[in-house]
Amino acid sequence: MSLRVAILAHSTNPRGGVVHALAVAEALTALGHEAVVHAPDASGRGFFRPTRCATRSVPAGPVGHDVTAMVETRVADYVRWFERPENRRFDVFHAGDGISGNALATLKERGLIPGFVRTVHHVDAFRDPRLLALQARAIRAADRHLVVSRRWRTRLAEDFGVSADVVGNGVDRGRYRVSPDPLDRVARERYGLSGPGPLLLAVGGVEARKNTVRILEAFRLVRAGMPTARLVIAGGASLLDHDAYRRVFDDVLAGSGLPEGAVVRLGPVPDELMPSLYRVADALVFPSVEEGFGLVVLEAMATGLPVVAPAIEPFTEYLGGQDAAWCDPLDPASIAAAVRLALDPFRGPGLSARGHRVAEVHDWARVASAHLPAYAAVREPCHA
């Protein structure tokens, strides 16, 4: 039976949870369901990429720099949108984050929806008790829970007393592929990536969770033996405030002795250029200390890029011992050693081949199908 599903994301930016929501909705659409991804959209520009599913830009009010106030404002934006009966004509409501989870919790309390599904990608360690309370409410109020890795299934059971189904993650191998593309040259020219290398790619911007300061410290060690190496940092479009960590990064960079141009900070990269960015790089350096899954690892592996990964969950759940160059994410020397292994002309190609085989088994259609039991459990007939 075809379902009409409202999937709610926290923003229109290219963050992992938003990427996941759009890909699941596209796969559900291909399976014959009608999946509509919603997100607050203060800019009015819509989602960061064209989609093969329906989307809705939810009118969003202005926000300042206070994260808690921003979250509360975005929850209110969602509630106002779905208070209107014509916007609630769905069989299933699915929240992909704490903002949309709180909005659906409020709608459920008011009797406007019967219940909802919640995907928990990871749980944040907020300092603000109001944010912690909102995060807990968005989890506990849900009727069914989904996670992308076993690690978070365990955490939800231990910390919140809820059970969750593991749905995993996927990668679009039609876009993220080994074969060259004309946009590869565009990426090189736009970002000045031609010339000497190797190019080490870090994705996710400058954030504590992405471990960017230790990446920088490891890069200094690598560059001592590879004086033309460059570190390219892509991404960073986030609703959270990372200014304090970025100042630490800036201070470390200023005192590093690295020459100008050795570290290239790109900021958010257009979605159409991300596959090319992986292809023009020589290794992905991703020693993240906190991930729901680590979607960029699959994207890099699908393009044949060797990956430096942290030897912690959830990475150890879906990567075998020979699939990545493993490191201790808390030790810059260990990260540097893994980078050297990934760049080794004898061992790097083996990592690329094994990583590509990992990407081949992560299919979005399988991920979307894994959502259907949870949807069936909370489904009610669409409002006329």
C-alpha positions, -999 to 999 in steps of 0.1 A, spaced: 0 0 0 13 34 -10 20 58 19 21 96 21 50 104 44 60 138 58 98 137 66 110 167 87 146 179 86 162 207 107 174 228 78 179 229 41 218 228 44 240 199 34 244 182 68 243 145 73 208 142 87 194 163 58 213 143 32 199 112 48 163 126 48 164 135 11 179 103 0 154 82 20 125 103 6 139 98 -30 142 60 -25 107 59 -10 94 78 -40 111 53 -63 94 25 -44 60 40 -51 53 61 -20 48 98 -17 75 112 6 77 150 12 107 164 29 101 196 50 125 220 65 125 256 79 138 279 52 145 314 63 163 322 31 136 310 7 162 293 -15 150 258 -8 172 227 -3 209 226 -11 203 204 -42 176 194 -67 156 165 -55 137 135 -70 111 138 -43 87 165 -32 99 191 -7 83 219 13 101 250 25 85 259 58 83 297 65 109 305 92 112 335 114 144 354 121 169 340 147 199 354 165 230 337 177 215 320 208 212 283 200 184 276 224 163 305 212 170 294 176 158 259 184 126 271 201 119 295 172 123 267 146 100 244 166 74 272 167 78 276 129 71 240 124 41 240 147 25 270 129 29 252 96 13 219 107 -14 236 127 -31 242 93 -51 211 84 -42 212 47 -5 208 57 -12 176 78 -26 154 50 -1 126 56 -3 90 67 30 92 86 50 119 103 88 113 106 112 136 125 149 135 117 162 157 145 154 174 178 138 205 163 113 186 142 109 160 170 98 187 194 74 202 169 58 168 163 57 161 201 37 194 205 13 185 177 8 150 192 1 166 226 -26 188 210 -42 158 193 -34 171 158 -14 140 148 -17 105 163 20 99 167 54 100 149 86 82 140 119 96 151 153 90 136 181 97 161 214 101 143 233 110 175 228 126 209 245 159 217 261 168 250 246 202 253 256 225 282 223 244 283 198 224 304 169 237 283 185 222 252 191 189 270 154 188 280 143 196 245 166 169 231 152 143 256 116 153 249 121 149 211 133 113 217 109 101 244 78 115 228 82 95 196 62 63 190 88 45 170 126 51 169 151 45 141 189 48 143 216 45 116 240 24 137 240 -2 165 260 21 187 230 45 190 205 17 194 225 8 225 227 44 237 190 50 233 182 19 253 207 28 281 201 65 284 164 68 274 149 34 279 136 31 243 142 5 216 152 14 181 155 -3 147 188 1 128 182 13 93 217 21 83 229 46 56 235 45 19 253 63 -10 242 73 -44 267 54 -66 253 71 -97 268 104 -85 296 92 -62 317 71 -86 353 64 -96 350 75 -132 361 111 -140 336 138 -147 340 172 -164 331 189 -131 364 175 -117 382 202 -136 357 228 -125 364 219 -88 402 220 -93 400 254 -109 374 270 -87 393 261 -55 428 263 -68 435 226 -62 457 220 -93 495 218 -88 515 200 -61 500 176 -36 490 153 -21 456 168 -12 442 157 21 404 163 23 385 169 56 347 172 54 324 188 79 340 222 85 359 233 116 340 217 145 350 199 177 330 168 167 349 166 135 382 168 154 396 195 131 423 208 155 438 174 158 435 170 120 456 202 117 481 189 142 484 156 123 488 175 90 518 194 104 535 160 111 526 147 77 539 178 60 573 175 76 579 145 53 557 158 24 564 195 21 540 201 -8 510 184 9 478 205 14 449 201 37 415 210 22 386 215 47 352 215 31 317 221 47 306 238 79 270 248 73 256 242 108 228 256 130 250 252 161 276 278 173 311 266 167 328 300 170 348 292 201 363 260 186 370 279 154 390 305 173 411 277 188 417 263 154 427 297 141 452 301 170 467 267 163 470 274 126 486 308 133 512 292 155 518 262 133 545 277 110 526 263 80 529 285 49 500 304 34 480 281 11 490 249 29 455 248 46 426 256 23 392 263 40 365 260 14 334 264 35 301 249 22 307 233 -13 279 231 -39 264 197 -39 272 191 -76 309 195 -69 312 172 -39 318 140 -59 345 159 -78 361 171 -46 365 135 -35 380 125 -68 406 152 -70 417 145 -34 443 118 -24 428 108 9 398 115 31 410 124 67 379 118 89 390 110 125 356 122 139 350 117 176 312 116 174 291 104 145 258 88 139 273 68 110 298 89 91 281 92 57 310 110 41 331 78 45 307 60 21 307 89 -3 345 89 -4 348 52 -7 323 52 -36 347 75 -55 377 52 -48 393 76 -23 412 59 6 399 68 40 415 76 73 389 66 99 388 65 138 389 30 153 357 36 173 320 29 168 301 33 146 329 31 120 340 -3 133 304 -16 127 305 -14 89 342 -12 81 365 -42 83 400 -42 95 415 -37 60 389 -13 47 403 19 61 435 34 75 426 33 112 437 58 138 432 68 174 412 100 169 427 116 201 463 112 190 476 134 162 506 112 157 483 82 151 462 102 126 494 112 108 505 76 106 472 66 91 474 94 66 508 81 55 494 46 51 465 59 30 490 78 8 514 49 5 516 39 -32 516 2 -24 489 1 3 467 30 -7 453 13 -39 442 -17 -18 423 6 6 406 22 -24 395 -11 -38 382 -25 -5 365 8 3 347 8 -30 334 -27 -22 320 -14 11 302 14 -7 286 -11 -32 266 -28 -4 251 4 10 220 10 -10 194 37 -3 165 15 -15 174 -10 12 176 18 38 142 31 27 126 -3 29 139 -7 65 117 23 74 84 7 64 78 -14 95 80 17 117 58 36 93 32 8 94 32 9 132 22 46 134 2 49 102 -33 64 101 -54 70 71 -46 103 53 -69 132 62 -94 140 35 
